[in-house]
Amino acid sequence: MDCVFCKIVNGDIPSSKIYEDDIVIAFLDINPDSLGHTLIIPKHHYRDLDDIDDKTLIYIVNIAKMLKKRIKEKLDISKAKL
């Protein structure tokens, strides 16, 4: 499979991981639009958003909320910048 995200999950492409568990991996974007720009992807390959089950989508959103708080604290970013 020629999926860049699968290659990141498998460790074939290096990434700056900031979070990982059995379901998702989160890493800093290589071309960030803002300070702390982070991508969160499921470890299981999905063709597109419609293929992801609701339980996984909810999990990703919860991880995003948790990481947003951590990134904001670590980088001392004001609410206006996020």
Sequence and secondary structure as in RCSB ss.txt:
>XXXX:A:sequence
MDCVFCKIVNGDIPSSKIYEDDIVIAFLDINPDSLGHTLIIPKHHYRDLDDIDDKTLIYIVNIAKMLKKRIKEKL
DISKAKL
>XXXX:A:secstr
   HHHHHHHTSS   EEEE SSEEEEE SS SSTT EEEEESS  SSGGGS HHHHHHHHHHHHHHHHHHHHHH
T  GGG 
